[in-house]
Amino acid sequence: MPRIHPDWIKARFPGSPNYLRLKHILRQHNLHTVCEEARCPNIGECWGHSTATFLILGDICTRGCRFCAISKGKPNLLDPEEPRNVALVVKELGLQHIVVTSVNRDDLPDGGSTHFAKTVFWIKVLNPGIRVEVLIPDFRGDKKALEAVVRSGIHILNHNMETVPRLYRRVRPGAMYQRSLELLNRAKEIRPDLLTKSGLMLGVGETLDEVMTTLKDLRQVDCDIVTLGQYLRPSGDHLPVERYVSPAEFDELKTEAQKCGFRHVESGPLVRSSYHAWNHVN
């Protein structure tokens, strides 16, 4: 039988006028959002506020992370019109803060970093004054790929640790804890003014001590913003939920994370990387 979520795991059913409008606009321009592909529980709330996290580089990932609902396999060729189409939709929606993320594209020599940079370029050309946040893969540690994105004009660089080091092999095959930490550290070295951000999902078998150690590791590389949320199993083929973290525990973790020195902490059962992203820099 499917595991029943506790009472505090509740999300708004999608169907508002803004939700339907945004869905129509995205289909018109042949664009994807991580909100849909990853089955985010906040899609109704965020789309209702004309806010979405755009998914570029296609909708098929080259890795097989056991927590993620995005399709895995052999990706299609890049759409050269995608960067400009994203910018056109952002303009049509009149957004002031935009989040752009992607699947992993280990099949590409630069991991898709040039495509990221082009997307940021078009967003800023067609939307002067907008604040651009990117949620990037690790580019397999490619320094030039990271630098291309960091110097593209972004305001916030997000790269999620996702879980604690002990669970990486089970949760994030193909990723490495130290490589992800080094990415965040290197981004700050390239642009000290850049805000960096990361996130953890809880409930996959981590301990509180491991979470706190990871938070301290993030502060050691001067990470500014952190998000903490509950892992929810997308299907029976994905990792099971080991436990549901209560709202009170999330509040306690927020307090402890703030003590570590983060500029902003977003912590709660339904928190995801881009949840209330526009407030993370205020």
N, C-alpha and C positions, 0 to 999 in steps of 0.2 A: 504493500500500500504506500502511496505517496506520503511523505512526511508533511504533517500539518504545521504551518508556521504559527508562532505565538501571536497573541493579539496585537502586539506592538508593530508587527510587520504588516502595515497597511499602506496602500498607495492609491492615488486618485485614478479612477478609470478614465482612459483617454477618450475624448470625444467633444471637447470644447470647439467653438468656432475657430480659434487660433490654431488648435491642433490640426483640424481638417484643412485649414488654409496652408499651413506649413507643409503638410504631407503632400498636398497638391503641387506646391511650388517645387519641392524636392523632386517629385516624379517628372515634372516638366523639364528639369535640367539634368535628369539622369544622375542624381547625386544620392549618396548613402549617408546615414548617420549611425554613430555607434549606439545611439539611443535605441534604434530598432534592431541592429545586428546583434548587440549584446543583451537585448531584452531588458533594458534598464527599467526598474520599477518606478522611476520618477518621470517617465516620458510624458505622462498626462500633465503633471505640474509644470515641467520645464517648457514643453511645447505650448502649453496654455499661456505662457509668458513670452512666446515667440523667441525662445532660446533653444538652441540645439548644438550638439557637438558633431561637427562634420567629420566623416570618415573618408579619407582619401587613399589613393593607391589601390583602389578596388575594394572588394568585399570578401576576398579569399586570402587567408593567412597561410604563410609557409611553415608556421610552427604549430605545435599541438598542445598548448597549455590546457591543463585538465580542468580549469575553472571557467573557461571562456566559451561563450555560445557562438562566436563568430566561426564561420565555415573554414575548414582547413583543406588544403590541397594545392593544386597547381594554379597560380593566379593567371588572369588574363593579361593581355598587353595593357600598358598604361594608356589612359585616355588623355591626349594632349590638351583637350579643351577643359579638363576638369578644374585646373587652377582658376581659370577665368570664370567658369560657371559657378564655382563656390563664391567668388567675389560678387558676382551678379546677384545671387540669392541673398547674400549678406546685405547688399545695398537695398534690395527690394524689401527686406525685413526691417531695415533701419536700425541695425544692431550697433551697440556701442562697445560691446565686449564679445569676442568670438573665440571659440575653442576649436582647434583643428587637431585631429588625431589620425592614426592610420593602422592598418594591419602591419604585421611584419612582412617585409619583402626581402628575404635573404637571397632570393634569386637575382636581385639587381646588384650591380657592382658597388653602388653607393648606398644601398639599402633604401633608396627612395628619397634621400636627403635633398637632391636637386629639385624634385617635384614639390617637396615641402617648401623650399625657398621660393619657388615660382608661385605657389599658392599664396604665401604671405605677401609677395610682391604685388600680385593682382588685388588682393584684399585691400592693401594700403593705397594703391593707386585709385581704386574706385570708391574707397571709403576713408577719406582723410580724417585723421584724428581718432580712428578706432583703436581699441586696445586688443592686441592679438596674443592669445595663449596657445601653445602647442603642447600636445601630449605625445611624446615620441617613443619609438622603440629604441633598443640599445645600439642599433647599427653595427652590431658585433664588435663594438669597441673601436670603430673607425674614427680616428680623430678628425680627419678632413670632412667627413660626413657631418659630424657634430658641429664643427665650426661653420659649415655652410648654413645650418639652421640657426645657430646662435647669432650670426651676423646678418641675418635676413631682415631684421627690424622687429623681432618679436619683443613682447613685454614680459612674458612669463614662460619659462620652460619647465614642463612637467614630465617626469619619468617615474613611473610607479615601481616601488620595490615589491609590492603585492603581498609578500609574506616574509617570514623570518628565515635566516640562512639555513637552518636545519631542514626546512621543508622544501627548499628550492628544487631538488631533484624530482620530487613527487608532484609539486604544484606547477613549476615553471621549467620543464625540460627544454634545454637549449639556451637558457639564461644563466647568468652567474651573478651572485650577490655582490662580489667585489667589483665586477665590471659595471654594474648599475650604479654603485656608490661612486666609482671613479668618473662615470659620465657626469653626474651632478657636480662633482668637484671640479672637473675640467671646464664645465660650462661657466662656472664662477671665475675661473682663472682667465678665460677668454674675455668675459665681460663681467667685471665685478658689480656693475650696476644692475645686472639682470636678476629678476626674482626667480628663484627655483622652487620647485614644488614636488612632492611625492605623496604616495598613498599606500595604505595597507588595508587588506580585507581580513576580517577576523572570523574565527569559527572553523578553521581548517586543521586545527590540531596544535596551534601555537600556545605557549604559556605566557602569562603576564610578564614574567621576567624577560622572556625573549622579545616581546613587543617593546618593552622599555629599552632594552639593549639596542634594538633596531632604531628606535627614535633618537637615542643618543648618538648612534652612528651617523644618522642624517644630520644632526646638528654639528657633528665634527666636520662635515663637508659644507657647512654653512647653508643648509637647506632652510628656506624661509617659511614655507607653507606645507602643512601636512593634512591629509584627509584619512579618516578612520571609519570604516563601514563594515556591515555584516555581509559575509559571503552567502549567496543564495544559489542553490544548485539549479542550473538551467534545465537539466534533463537527467534521466537515469544513467546516461553515459558519462556524466561528469562526476567530479569529486563529491562525495557525500558531505553534508554539513555535520561537523563533529559536535558543535554546540551552538546555541543561540546566545549571543551576548546581550545582556539586558540594557535598557536605556540608562539605568543608573550606573552600570559599569562603563558605558560610553562616556557619561558625564565625568566619571572619575578619571578616565584616561585622558580626557580633554584637559582637566586640571593638571595632571602630571606632565602632559606634553607641553603645556604652557610654561610650566616650571623649567622645562629644558631650554626654553628661549625661542620657540617658534614665533614668528610674526603673526601667524594666524593658524588656528586649528579648527577644522570642521569634523565633528565626531558624532555619530549617531547610526542607528540600525540601517537606514536607507541612504546614508551618505555614499556618494560615488565621486570619482575624480573631479567631475565638472559640476557637481551639485552646488548651486549658489556660487559658481565661480566668479561672477561679477562682484561679489562682496569680499572676496579673499584678499583684495589689495586695498581695501578702504581702511 
